[in-house]
Amino acid sequence: MRLDIDRIEAAATTIHKVFRHTPQYICESLSRALGCRVVLKVETMNPARCFKGRGTEMVLARLQLQGDKKSVVCASAGNLGQALAYGGRLRNFDVTVTASVAANAFKVEKMRLLGANVVLVEGEIEAALQAASDHAEETGAFLVEDSKNLDTCEGAATIGLELSELPQALDAVLVSLGAGAMATGIGYALKCRRPNVEIITVQPRNAPAMTLSFKAKRIVDAGAPNTIADGVAGRYVIPEILDDLLVVADDALLVSEDSIKEGMRLLYFHSGLVVEPAAALGVAAILENPQRFAGKTVATVLCGGNVEPKAFEAWIGKS
């Protein structure tokens, strides 16, 4: 296990306050609709509209303390880039983000508005990752690798610390699974603070690489992802993250695209929150496993709200 609870507790005081102590509450209307007590942990109400500012804050704070780097680069489909751009502006770092030409245009524009130099490259996220690595080697910029960089995991883990402070007992926490920083971080923090809580990761059935690898206890190549949940649509598994996930996760579920859309619709209807597809995975899991969660108290982390308005309207429909 790479994570450390003492470092996570220190992170909770290092991360800029704009990203910490996000709302967490039982949504009574949604609970009635789903047949269980649903605790929403809302990570969309900050300048980056996602949880990733917690991790980028830790990366930048460490670099600032070392004092030998003034520029950073990352590859991003949008959320990591936005969080890094915002934090870089706060802490006087130059930020470059490489992104696929196929990346969500709405998120790309948000990265630019927050001050990032965005470089679009041909190909998918893997091409963007290579471009970021090349940029770091050529310029000396620090390469921020989501999940692989331990700071991003321990920053995300502070969400778990906050969930552990809820007054009510939790039976399970549903965490969206992409590269794995959020799932491993939250899972580890909760296992330290509330060891009896079940940690369940959720991933799109059309982007199942981490879930299949977790089940097989080895890296599985699931092929190219094909999901609306671009925030969790990675294809390749980071070995260190898989090792950590095997320690902290109790189960891993896959959900359909239709369930993701219905989860987004229910969250909007019952809580008034606009979330991106990756943030609706927990609700989608409850929809597909009603008996498993019936009558339980279940927390789900709404990890991002960066969604293009027209796409959101099309996905939730008029039902």
TORPA-175133 format. One record per atom (N, C-alpha, C): residue in three letters; x, y, z. Coordinates in steps of 0.05 Angstrom, whole numbers, padded with zeros to 5 digits, always signed. Last residue first. Layout:
# TORPA-175133
ALAXYZ...
END
This chain:
# TORPA-175133
SER-00763+00254-00398SER-00778+00236-00381SER-00778+00245-00352LYS-00732+00281-00433LYS-00754+00296-00422LYS-00771+00279-00403GLY-00660+00272-00426GLY-00685+00271-00440GLY-00707+00287-00426ILE-00608+00266-00409ILE-00629+00262-00389ILE-00657+00262-00402TRP-00580+00274-00458TRP-00577+00249-00443TRP-00600+00245-00423ALA-00594+00325-00475ALA-00600+00302-00492ALA-00599+00276-00477GLU-00575+00357-00433GLU-00604+00357-00440GLU-00611+00332-00457PHE-00520+00346-00438PHE-00535+00339-00413PHE-00565+00337-00419ALA-00509+00368-00487ALA-00506+00340-00484ALA-00521+00330-00459LYS-00519+00422-00476LYS-00535+00408-00496LYS-00533+00378-00493PRO-00479+00433-00435PRO-00508+00435-00430PRO-00525+00420-00450GLU-00426+00390-00421GLU-00436+00409-00440GLU-00466+00410-00438VAL-00402+00385-00355VAL-00417+00372-00377VAL-00428+00394-00395ASN-00374+00377-00299ASN-00366+00390-00324ASN-00378+00375-00348GLY-00378+00359-00248GLY-00402+00371-00260GLY-00395+00386-00286GLY-00357+00302-00208GLY-00353+00324-00228GLY-00379+00334-00240CYS-00369+00265-00169CYS-00341+00273-00172CYS-00337+00296-00192LEU-00405+00250-00119LEU-00410+00263-00144LEU-00385+00278-00152VAL-00403+00190-00087VAL-00387+00214-00091VAL-00393+00226-00118THR-00450+00163-00042THR-00439+00163-00069THR-00426+00190-00074ALA-00467+00120+00012ALA-00456+00146+00002ALA-00446+00142-00026VAL-00522+00089+00040VAL-00502+00087+00019VAL-00493+00115+00011THR-00554+00049+00083THR-00544+00076+00080THR-00520+00076+00063LYS-00607+00004+00061LYS-00580+00010+00071LYS-00575+00040+00069GLY-00655-00011+00036GLY-00655-00005+00064GLY-00628+00003+00076ALA-00621-00044-00016ALA-00647-00037-00004ALA-00645-00033+00026PHE-00577-00060-00044PHE-00575-00036-00028PHE-00601-00028-00013ARG-00592-00107-00069ARG-00566-00106-00054ARG-00566-00083-00035GLN-00637-00094-00097GLN-00639-00112-00074GLN-00614-00110-00056PRO-00618-00062-00140PRO-00636-00051-00119PRO-00637-00068-00094ASN-00576-00053-00180ASN-00574-00073-00158ASN-00592-00065-00135GLU-00584-00013-00216GLU-00580-00039-00227GLU-00579-00061-00205LEU-00588+00032-00182LEU-00610+00026-00201LEU-00608-00003-00211ILE-00537+00032-00159ILE-00561+00026-00142ILE-00584+00018-00160ALA-00507+00046-00204ALA-00503+00020-00191ALA-00526+00012-00173ALA-00525+00098-00214ALA-00530+00076-00234ALA-00526+00049-00222VAL-00504+00123-00170VAL-00533+00121-00172VAL-00540+00099-00192GLY-00449+00119-00186GLY-00459+00107-00161GLY-00489+00103-00161LEU-00446+00147-00234LEU-00441+00118-00234LEU-00452+00105-00208ALA-00448+00201-00241ALA-00474+00187-00237ALA-00470+00157-00234ALA-00400+00222-00254ALA-00410+00227-00227ALA-00435+00212-00220ALA-00393+00212-00307ALA-00377+00197-00288ALA-00386+00200-00260PRO-00430+00249-00333PRO-00435+00220-00331PRO-00419+00205-00310GLU-00436+00308-00290GLU-00426+00294-00314GLU-00431+00264-00311VAL-00494+00339-00262VAL-00469+00324-00260VAL-00461+00312-00287VAL-00532+00386-00231VAL-00523+00378-00258VAL-00496+00365-00255LEU-00580+00378-00180LEU-00552+00379-00188LEU-00547+00370-00216GLY-00629+00371-00157GLY-00624+00396-00171GLY-00595+00399-00180SER-00644+00324-00134SER-00626+00341-00119SER-00620+00368-00132HIS-00681+00300-00168HIS-00685+00298-00139HIS-00667+00316-00123PHE-00666+00313-00221PHE-00694+00315-00213PHE-00697+00316-00182TYR-00611+00302-00222TYR-00621+00328-00229TYR-00649+00332-00218LEU-00610+00248-00208LEU-00596+00268-00191LEU-00606+00296-00197LEU-00640+00226-00250LEU-00650+00225-00222LEU-00636+00245-00204ARG-00606+00236-00293ARG-00633+00248-00293ARG-00644+00248-00264MET-00560+00207-00280MET-00558+00236-00283MET-00586+00249-00281GLY-00584+00156-00281GLY-00572+00166-00256GLY-00569+00196-00257GLU-00596+00151-00334GLU-00618+00152-00315GLU-00608+00163-00288LYS-00544+00149-00355LYS-00562+00171-00362LYS-00585+00174-00342ILE-00528+00101-00331ILE-00513+00125-00326ILE-00531+00150-00332SER-00563+00065-00355SER-00565+00069-00326SER-00550+00095-00318ASP-00545+00067-00408ASP-00573+00076-00401ASP-00576+00081-00372GLU-00494+00045-00402GLU-00497+00073-00410GLU-00525+00083-00404SER-00489+00001-00344SER-00494+00007-00372SER-00496+00037-00377VAL-00435-00016-00299VAL-00462-00007-00305VAL-00464+00001-00334LEU-00400-00059-00254LEU-00401-00046-00280LEU-00430-00039-00286LEU-00365-00059-00191LEU-00388-00063-00207LEU-00386-00048-00234ALA-00327-00090-00143ALA-00326-00072-00166ALA-00349-00078-00184ASP-00311-00092-00072ASP-00324-00102-00096ASP-00322-00081-00118ASP-00276-00072-00035ASP-00289-00097-00029ASP-00303-00109-00053ALA-00211-00041-00038ALA-00238-00045-00049ALA-00250-00072-00042VAL-00159-00043-00017VAL-00180-00027-00004VAL-00208-00031-00014VAL-00124-00078-00044VAL-00123-00077-00015VAL-00148-00064-00004LEU-00134-00069-00098LEU-00138-00096-00088LEU-00138-00097-00057LEU-00115-00017-00102LEU-00144-00022-00103LEU-00150-00050-00092ASP-00059-00024-00101ASP-00073-00009-00079ASP-00103-00016-00078ASP-00053-00051-00149ASP-00044-00064-00124ASP-00058-00050-00100LEU-00072-00013-00185LEU-00086-00038-00183LEU-00078-00052-00156ILE-00031+00026-00179ILE-00059+00032-00171ILE-00075+00006-00167GLU+00012+00000-00201GLU+00013+00008-00172GLU-00015+00014-00162PRO-00003-00007-00256PRO+00001-00030-00238PRO+00000-00022-00208ILE-00055+00024-00288ILE-00030+00030-00275ILE-00025+00008-00254VAL-00085+00004-00349VAL-00085+00002-00320VAL-00057+00008-00309TYR-00117+00038-00403TYR-00094+00024-00392TYR-00093+00026-00361ARG-00162+00067-00416ARG-00160+00039-00426ARG-00138+00024-00411GLY-00210+00112-00386GLY-00183+00103-00392GLY-00182+00074-00401ALA-00256+00142-00374ALA-00255+00126-00398ALA-00227+00117-00406VAL-00278+00176-00338VAL-00268+00150-00328VAL-00262+00131-00351GLY-00295+00221-00365GLY-00278+00225-00341GLY-00267+00199-00330ASP-00332+00205-00402ASP-00304+00209-00411ASP-00285+00213-00388ALA-00382+00171-00407ALA-00368+00180-00383ALA-00339+00183-00389ILE-00401+00149-00453ILE-00405+00178-00450ILE-00391+00189-00425THR-00355+00102-00481THR-00374+00110-00461THR-00378+00140-00461ASN-00315+00060-00498ASN-00336+00072-00515ASN-00359+00080-00496PRO-00245+00043-00498PRO-00270+00049-00485PRO-00290+00063-00504ALA-00209-00011-00530ALA-00216+00018-00529ALA-00243+00023-00516GLY-00191-00066-00486GLY-00196-00053-00512GLY-00204-00024-00508ALA-00177-00086-00438ALA-00205-00089-00445ALA-00211-00076-00472ASP-00126-00120-00412ASP-00131-00101-00433ASP-00159-00105-00444VAL-00113-00128-00344VAL-00129-00138-00367VAL-00132-00115-00387ILE-00069-00146-00293ILE-00077-00126-00313ILE-00090-00139-00337ARG-00100-00182-00239ARG-00078-00177-00258ARG-00088-00158-00279LYS-00146-00197-00214LYS-00122-00193-00198LYS-00097-00191-00215ALA-00194-00200-00239ALA-00174-00220-00247ALA-00149-00219-00230LYS-00220-00156-00217LYS-00232-00183-00214LYS-00211-00205-00219PHE-00185-00115-00232PHE-00190-00120-00204PHE-00201-00148-00200SER-00191-00119-00288SER-00165-00124-00276SER-00168-00130-00246LEU-00244-00103-00293LEU-00236-00130-00302LEU-00209-00138-00290THR-00238-00050-00274THR-00256-00070-00260THR-00248-00098-00268MET-00203-00026-00310MET-00195-00028-00282MET-00212-00050-00268ALA-00234-00031-00360ALA-00207-00042-00356ALA-00199-00046-00327PRO-00285-00019-00381PRO-00283-00036-00357PRO-00255-00044-00349ALA-00325+00014-00410ALA-00297+00022-00404ALA-00288+00007-00379ASN-00376-00003-00414ASN-00362+00002-00439ASN-00334+00013-00435ARG-00394-00004-00363ARG-00390-00030-00376ARG-00375-00027-00402PRO-00363+00044-00321PRO-00380+00038-00344PRO-00374+00010-00355GLN-00356+00028-00251GLN-00344+00035-00277GLN-00364+00029-00299VAL-00347+00033-00182VAL-00366+00031-00204VAL-00353+00042-00229THR-00328+00001-00120THR-00322+00018-00143THR-00343+00013-00165ILE-00342+00002-00053ILE-00350-00010-00079ILE-00344+00010-00101ILE-00329-00015+00011ILE-00319+00003-00011ILE-00325-00011-00037GLU-00366-00017+00069GLU-00360-00031+00044GLU-00352-00011+00023VAL-00341-00004+00134VAL-00356+00006+00110VAL-00347-00009+00085ASN-00309-00019+00175ASN-00331-00037+00168ASN-00348-00027+00144PRO-00270+00020+00185PRO-00262-00005+00171PRO-00285-00023+00163ARG-00264+00080+00184ARG-00288+00065+00188ARG-00285+00038+00173ARG-00209+00096+00179ARG-00227+00109+00198ARG-00252+00093+00204CYS-00184+00062+00142CYS-00170+00070+00167CYS-00189+00081+00188LYS-00222+00058+00103LYS-00213+00033+00117LYS-00198+00039+00142LEU-00223+00111+00087LEU-00246+00100+00102LEU-00238+00074+00116ALA-00173+00116+00062ALA-00179+00133+00085ALA-00202+00122+00101TYR-00178+00077+00021TYR-00157+00074+00042TYR-00165+00091+00066GLY-00220+00098-00010GLY-00222+00071+00002GLY-00202+00068+00025ILE-00200+00147-00027ILE-00224+00146-00010ILE-00225+00119+00005GLY-00156+00126-00058GLY-00153+00145-00037GLY-00176+00145-00017THR-00178+00091-00095THR-00158+00081-00076THR-00155+00100-00053ALA-00215+00126-00122ALA-00224+00101-00110ALA-00204+00091-00089MET-00183+00168-00140MET-00205+00173-00122MET-00213+00148-00107ALA-00145+00141-00174ALA-00136+00158-00152ALA-00158+00162-00131GLY-00162+00111-00219GLY-00162+00099-00193GLY-00153+00116-00169ALA-00178+00119-00271ALA-00151+00111-00267ALA-00146+00100-00239GLY-00239+00106-00249GLY-00226+00112-00274GLY-00198+00101-00273LEU-00297+00095-00215LEU-00270+00085-00219LEU-00261+00091-00247SER-00336+00124-00163SER-00331+00121-00192SER-00302+00114-00196VAL-00358+00090-00107VAL-00338+00109-00117VAL-00334+00104-00147LEU-00401+00083-00054LEU-00398+00078-00082LEU-00380+00099-00094VAL-00398+00055+00009VAL-00392+00079-00007VAL-00386+00071-00035ALA-00443+00027+00058ALA-00426+00025+00034ALA-00420+00053+00023ASP-00464+00040+00107ASP-00461+00012+00100ASP-00442+00008+00077LEU-00448+00087+00157LEU-00450+00081+00129LEU-00447+00051+00124ALA-00480+00122+00210ALA-00464+00099+00201ALA-00469+00096+00171GLN-00479+00194+00216GLN-00493+00168+00214GLN-00473+00147+00204PRO-00445+00238+00216PRO-00456+00229+00242PRO-00469+00201+00240LEU-00384+00238+00180LEU-00413+00238+00180LEU-00424+00227+00206GLU-00330+00231+00178GLU-00340+00249+00199GLU-00370+00251+00199SER-00318+00203+00133SER-00316+00188+00159SER-00327+00205+00182LEU-00319+00241+00094LEU-00342+00222+00096LEU-00341+00208+00123GLU-00269+00264+00103GLU-00294+00280+00108GLU-00318+00261+00110LEU-00235+00222+00088LEU-00234+00233+00115LEU-00260+00248+00122GLY-00249+00218+00034GLY-00255+00196+00052GLY-00254+00205+00081ILE-00227+00265+00015ILE-00257+00261+00013ILE-00265+00239+00032THR-00174+00255+00020THR-00186+00273+00040THR-00217+00273+00038ALA-00159+00226-00024ALA-00166+00212+00000ALA-00179+00229+00021ALA-00142+00263-00061ALA-00169+00252-00064ALA-00178+00238-00039GLY-00090+00267-00041GLY-00107+00290-00042GLY-00136+00281-00043GLU-00071+00216-00051GLU-00074+00225-00023GLU-00090+00250-00021CYS-00071+00216-00107CYS-00087+00196-00092CYS-00092+00206-00064THR-00037+00257-00120THR-00064+00258-00130THR-00082+00239-00115ASP+00011+00239-00097ASP-00002+00263-00086ASP-00031+00265-00096LEU+00029+00198-00130LEU+00016+00191-00104LEU+00002+00215-00092ASN+00017+00191-00196ASN+00029+00210-00177ASN+00015+00206-00150LYS-00021+00158-00219LYS+00007+00148-00216LYS+00022+00165-00196SER-00065+00195-00214SER-00065+00169-00201SER-00037+00157-00198ASP-00039+00235-00266ASP-00062+00229-00248ASP-00061+00200-00240GLU+00020+00264-00268GLU+00007+00240-00278GLU-00015+00231-00258VAL+00054+00318-00286VAL+00033+00310-00267VAL+00018+00287-00279LEU+00119+00334-00295LEU+00097+00319-00307LEU+00078+00309-00285PHE+00148+00398-00294PHE+00141+00374-00278PHE+00117+00360-00291ALA+00190+00419-00348ALA+00165+00422-00333ALA+00161+00396-00317GLY+00233+00415-00382GLY+00238+00413-00353GLY+00214+00416-00336THR+00225+00412-00437THR+00224+00439-00423THR+00232+00438-00394GLU+00229+00359-00455GLU+00240+00381-00471GLU+00243+00407-00455GLU+00201+00329-00417GLU+00230+00324-00422GLU+00243+00347-00436ALA+00150+00352-00420ALA+00165+00353-00395ALA+00195+00348-00399HIS+00137+00338-00473HIS+00139+00366-00465HIS+00155+00369-00439ASP+00134+00283-00469ASP+00154+00295-00487ASP+00158+00325-00479SER+00091+00278-00435SER+00117+00267-00427SER+00139+00280-00443ALA+00051+00299-00467ALA+00057+00312-00442ALA+00085+00303-00432ALA+00051+00262-00509ALA+00058+00290-00515ALA+00065+00305-00489GLN+00033+00217-00482GLN+00060+00217-00494GLN+00069+00245-00499LEU-00018+00234-00470LEU+00000+00227-00448LEU+00029+00227-00458ALA-00040+00238-00520ALA-00037+00262-00504ALA-00018+00257-00481ALA-00041+00185-00535ALA-00025+00204-00551ALA-00020+00230-00535GLU-00079+00167-00498GLU-00051+00156-00497GLU-00032+00174-00512ILE-00126+00191-00513ILE-00113+00201-00489ILE-00084+00191-00487GLU-00119+00188-00586GLU-00135+00188-00561GLU-00117+00197-00537GLY-00102+00232-00642GLY-00103+00207-00627GLY-00120+00210-00602GLU-00066+00294-00643GLU-00081+00273-00657GLU-00080+00247-00641VAL-00072+00344-00592VAL-00056+00325-00608VAL-00075+00305-00621LEU-00071+00410-00568LEU-00087+00388-00578LEU-00070+00370-00596VAL-00052+00443-00512VAL-00041+00433-00537VAL-00057+00409-00545VAL-00066+00500-00475VAL-00076+00474-00483VAL-00065+00467-00510ASN-00045+00532-00420ASN-00038+00530-00449ASN-00045+00502-00458ALA-00094+00554-00373ALA-00076+00534-00384ALA-00070+00538-00413GLY-00132+00590-00352GLY-00104+00599-00356GLY-00085+00578-00366LEU-00185+00580-00352LEU-00172+00580-00326LEU-00142+00586-00328LEU-00196+00579-00405LEU-00207+00601-00390LEU-00193+00603-00363ARG-00174+00529-00418ARG-00162+00553-00429ARG-00171+00577-00412MET-00210+00495-00393MET-00182+00494-00385MET-00168+00520-00394LYS-00257+00507-00420LYS-00255+00514-00392LYS-00226+00514-00382GLU-00245+00485-00470GLU-00249+00514-00468GLU-00246+00523-00438VAL-00245+00431-00455VAL-00221+00443-00466VAL-00222+00474-00463LYS-00298+00422-00441LYS-00278+00421-00421LYS-00251+00434-00430PHE-00322+00429-00492PHE-00331+00445-00469PHE-00310+00446-00447ALA-00299+00389-00522ALA-00293+00416-00528ALA-00301+00435-00506ASN-00271+00330-00501ASN-00295+00347-00498ASN-00288+00376-00501ALA-00223+00306-00549ALA-00232+00313-00522ALA-00256+00331-00523ALA-00201+00296-00598ALA-00228+00285-00593ALA-00239+00292-00566VAL-00151+00314-00594VAL-00169+00330-00611VAL-00197+00321-00607SER-00128+00305-00527SER-00135+00294-00553SER-00153+00313-00568ALA-00083+00350-00495ALA-00109+00337-00497ALA-00113+00326-00525THR-00039+00377-00448THR-00042+00364-00474THR-00068+00348-00473VAL-00028+00437-00415VAL-00045+00413-00416VAL-00046+00402-00444THR+00014+00475-00374THR+00008+00465-00401THR-00008+00439-00399VAL+00023+00529-00332VAL+00009+00503-00336VAL+00005+00497-00365ASP+00066+00560-00287ASP+00057+00558-00315ASP+00046+00530-00320PHE+00046+00579-00221PHE+00059+00559-00239PHE+00048+00563-00267ASN+00024+00608-00177ASN+00043+00620-00196ASN+00060+00599-00211ARG-00018+00588-00147ARG+00009+00584-00136ARG+00031+00593-00156LEU-00065+00600-00176LEU-00063+00607-00147LEU-00034+00607-00137ARG-00052+00577-00225ARG-00056+00606-00223ARG-00054+00615-00194GLY-00050+00523-00210GLY-00026+00536-00220GLY-00028+00567-00219GLY-00103+00514-00197GLY-00083+00513-00176GLY-00057+00527-00185TYR-00126+00518-00249TYR-00135+00536-00227TYR-00114+00537-00205ALA-00098+00478-00277ALA-00097+00506-00286ALA-00105+00525-00263LEU-00112+00433-00248LEU-00084+00441-00249LEU-00082+00470-00257ALA-00168+00432-00260ALA-00159+00434-00232ALA-00130+00443-00231GLN-00167+00426-00316GLN-00179+00449-00303GLN-00169+00453-00275GLY-00140+00377-00321GLY-00129+00401-00333GLY-00140+00426-00320LEU-00176+00342-00297LEU-00149+00345-00286LEU-00137+00371-00296ASN-00220+00349-00335ASN-00222+00356-00306ASN-00195+00360-00293GLY-00200+00336-00390GLY-00213+00360-00381GLY-00212+00367-00352ALA-00168+00296-00404ALA-00193+00298-00419ALA-00209+00322-00410SER-00097+00310-00404SER-00124+00310-00391SER-00146+00310-00411ALA-00031+00311-00382ALA-00050+00303-00403ALA-00077+00300-00390CYS+00007+00366-00357CYS-00008+00341-00354CYS-00023+00335-00379VAL+00060+00404-00329VAL+00046+00395-00352VAL+00031+00369-00345VAL+00088+00464-00299VAL+00077+00436-00297VAL+00063+00430-00323SER+00139+00506-00274SER+00120+00499-00295SER+00112+00470-00292LYS+00176+00514-00236LYS+00156+00536-00239LYS+00136+00530-00262LYS+00215+00481-00187LYS+00199+00480-00212LYS+00179+00503-00212ASP+00240+00484-00139ASP+00257+00481-00162ASP+00242+00479-00188GLY+00213+00485-00089GLY+00222+00510-00100GLY+00239+00508-00126GLN+00190+00453-00051GLN+00216+00446-00061GLN+00229+00469-00075LEU+00141+00478-00044LEU+00158+00475-00021LEU+00187+00469-00030GLN+00120+00472-00095GLN+00124+00499-00085GLN+00144+00499-00061LEU+00113+00417-00097LEU+00132+00430-00116LEU+00139+00458-00106ARG+00073+00412-00058ARG+00099+00399-00055ARG+00120+00412-00072ALA+00032+00441-00082ALA+00042+00449-00056ALA+00070+00437-00051LEU+00022+00412-00128LEU+00033+00439-00130LEU+00045+00449-00104VAL+00002+00363-00107VAL+00024+00363-00125VAL+00038+00391-00125MET-00042+00382-00077MET-00020+00369-00064MET+00005+00368-00081GLU-00074+00404-00118GLU-00065+00421-00096GLU-00041+00408-00082THR-00088+00359-00146THR-00069+00377-00158THR-00058+00397-00138GLY-00124+00335-00108GLY-00098+00322-00116GLY-00078+00341-00128ARG-00165+00373-00106ARG-00153+00363-00081ARG-00125+00351-00088GLY-00183+00379-00158GLY-00168+00401-00145GLY-00154+00392-00120LYS-00216+00337-00171LYS-00187+00334-00177LYS-00170+00357-00166PHE-00271+00338-00166PHE-00255+00331-00142PHE-00225+00334-00146CYS-00300+00396-00199CYS-00294+00367-00197CYS-00275+00363-00173ARG-00301+00450-00212ARG-00326+00434-00214ARG-00321+00404-00214ALA-00263+00486-00203ALA-00257+00466-00224ALA-00281+00448-00229PRO-00284+00517-00161PRO-00278+00530-00187PRO-00272+00510-00210ASN-00339+00477-00134ASN-00313+00491-00131ASN-00306+00502-00159MET-00379+00434-00129MET-00383+00462-00121MET-00356+00475-00114THR-00375+00380-00137THR-00377+00397-00161THR-00378+00427-00155GLU-00377+00340-00100GLU-00351+00351-00107GLU-00351+00370-00131VAL-00418+00320-00052VAL-00419+00337-00076VAL-00392+00351-00081LYS-00443+00262-00033LYS-00418+00278-00028LYS-00413+00294-00053LEU-00504+00241-00010LEU-00490+00253-00033LEU-00466+00268-00022VAL-00531+00182+00013VAL-00515+00206+00021VAL-00500+00216-00003VAL-00591+00151+00014VAL-00569+00159-00004VAL-00556+00185+00006ARG-00622+00096+00037ARG-00614+00123+00046ARG-00589+00131+00030CYS-00664+00066-00013CYS-00643+00064+00007CYS-00636+00093+00015GLY-00700+00071-00055GLY-00705+00050-00035GLY-00682+00046-00015LEU-00699+00110-00094LEU-00681+00087-00097LEU-00684+00066-00076ALA-00736+00149-00078ALA-00737+00138-00105ALA-00721+00112-00108ARG-00719+00161-00027ARG-00745+00149-00031ARG-00747+00136-00058SER-00670+00185-00040SER-00671+00160-00023SER-00697+00146-00026LEU-00685+00231-00066LEU-00671+00210-00081LEU-00672+00183-00066SER-00707+00258-00022SER-00723+00252-00045SER-00711+00229-00062GLU-00664+00262+00014GLU-00687+00247+00021GLU-00704+00239-00003CYS-00599+00256+00015CYS-00618+00267-00003CYS-00644+00251+00000ILE-00557+00269+00068ILE-00576+00249+00058ILE-00596+00264+00040TYR-00494+00300+00051TYR-00520+00300+00064TYR-00537+00278+00052GLN-00443+00344+00043GLN-00449+00316+00045GLN-00474+00312+00062PRO-00404+00394+00009PRO-00429+00385+00021PRO-00432+00355+00021THR-00333+00396+00026THR-00355+00398+00007THR-00381+00386+00019HIS-00282+00406+00050HIS-00307+00407+00065HIS-00331+00412+00046ARG-00242+00439-00001ARG-00247+00422+00021ARG-00274+00426+00033PHE-00230+00476-00041PHE-00235+00448-00049PHE-00244+00430-00026VAL-00219+00523-00016VAL-00240+00523-00036VAL-00248+00495-00045LYS-00174+00516+00016LYS-00200+00512+00028LYS-00223+00512+00008HIS-00122+00477-00012HIS-00135+00503-00010HIS-00164+00499-00001ILE-00088+00429+00027ILE-00105+00435+00004ILE-00120+00461+00008THR-00069+00423+00080THR-00053+00436+00059THR-00069+00445+00035THR-00101+00394+00112THR-00096+00422+00120THR-00079+00437+00100ALA-00103+00346+00087ALA-00129+00359+00093ALA-00125+00387+00103ALA-00051+00328+00087ALA-00062+00339+00062ALA-00088+00355+00068ALA-00048+00306+00137ALA-00033+00331+00132ALA-00044+00344+00107GLU-00078+00261+00128GLU-00088+00280+00148GLU-00074+00307+00144ILE-00044+00236+00091ILE-00071+00245+00083ILE-00082+00265+00102ARG+00000+00225+00122ARG+00003+00244+00100ARG-00024+00254+00090ASP-00024+00187+00156ASP-00013+00212+00167ASP-00009+00233+00146ILE-00038+00146+00122ILE-00059+00161+00134ILE-00049+00187+00146ASP-00012+00134+00059ASP-00005+00136+00087ASP-00025+00154+00100LEU-00005+00089+00002LEU-00017+00111+00016LEU-00010+00110+00046ARG+00014+00042-00020ARG+00031+00066-00023ARG+00021+00089-00005MET+00017-00024+00000MET+00000+00000+00000MET+00018+00025+00000
END
